[in-house]
Every structure is written in C-alpha cells, then in structure tokens.
C-alpha cells in the first residue's frame, strides 16, 4: 500500500544531525571558554593597573606635601604632612599588599600598629616593589640612589626633606604587580615639597 504525505525524519537524517552536533558543540564551547578566560585575564590586569594608578596618586600627592620624614627604608615611608596629619605607607609581605595608615600609625614604642593600616593595592611581588631615595639635584639613576641599608641613614634624614644640605631629592615608588604569568611594574618619582 502506498504511503501518502508521510512527514518526518529518516534514521539516516537523525544520525547525520547528531554527528554534526557532536562536532560543532565542542568547537563552540571551546571558543566561548577561551573568550571568557581572555576576558577574566584582561579584567584582572585592568584592575591591577587601576589599583596601582590610584595607589601612586595617593602616595605622590602626600609626598608633595611632606613635612618631616620619621622612618624611611625600602618597605616603609612614614612622615608628617605640612599643616597637620601624618602618613605611613608600607609594603606588607605577608599578604603582598601596599598599605596606608593616616592616623595612630605607631604605638608608644614606635612600632607600626597593624590595625590602623588599610590596603591600597593587592597582588604585589614584594621583591619588585619598594621605595627608593635619590640625591638632590641629580638624575634618578642607580649611582644617585641612596643606600637606605647603610648605617646612619635614618639619622641622616633631614627634618625637612628639601632643606639646605638636602639628602633626599626624589623618592621613587615602585609597585610590582604579579598575577599568574603577568607582571606589571608601575613607577612614580616624586620630589618632596620645597620649604617655604
């Protein structure tokens, strides 16, 4: 008996569609996953760069109104401001962060009060981050970098960073961000305030 207007798929057609979907789905899912992973990487890099930019703006602004340095080394910069206030910036190696304290930064024994610090930047490579101090009226080159580990460095710090017989002419702040295989070094070189 002849079949009239039967509609549907043959078994061969269903097998062909299944085979094609089996090929296309892994290809498109790989494309989507690669795109998403690239987005995550770019997003993280942008966040690190923005964090570094904001951190450098903060420390740069404060250094330009610096009055007196209280502590200075590769990981710490503690100073008073022209007018009123103090700032204590530090690189903290336990959590790989750059931190800031604006009030009650040290205790009676002149030790940093950890609870007073807030985090400015994360994901730092502490070995590639720090403060550098350069001689005045010189270019910021390796030969003008002051050895902050030398004995007497803390004692030689001037009351006003730019006073007569200036020791520190420039302060370099380096934030070395690190995430997976990415490294982002960000630098700022700042001249402390000139005395009035």
Steps between C-alpha positions, in 0.01 A plus 500: 500500500645838401572753773336838462668822619692347786718760665793447734868425515669192385741321725787605275407869536488473880841331509650773278363782722630327813848463346506866393393617847767276653759688295361855537426505875861435616632758251260773611539423870880526465458834327268628775730377780808656338318829460388496862851414627647785294239735647593392855871559433448843345263595780755401766780688325280810477409475869868469599595797280215713639591402856862591437405830342279594796769396749767704323271804482446479877866462596613760244255759629609438859873512424457841336367635832749313718637693797724266697610142439473279808595164346625411156625175349418277203173379653387793718449873459365679808477878505306801622316735267521875458222636718371208700493124467727208426529225244657158528530300178640149512543186294368208704656169395266258680203588275702661218324833537575874495344662806424846637445633851374854556446506879651335806760323288753414770480401866699642792801286401493637144379168355240497223144431617376241250131565572538864384605407146271463200588325175556714190620227260512120494680235293841662537831330448668648808847421364427736208323769704635766733621851565824645363664822618713714269744784556383853428583686180602175333331279250323195639756244392646203683810698598291767675288248692559536873576173679226495763659193664823687580557577866393851590244537218210556741708746707604690187145566388440875502213650700368652180578278200588797279690713754851637451745212466219288362551128526187381320419675175265244353302205626423218260203276568487169314199269500579165340173319440502127433216269401539162328753565220442874494723764655412869500764739636371851578734780614470855621785737580404789728682803629402584860364845580734797488528691825326837508 
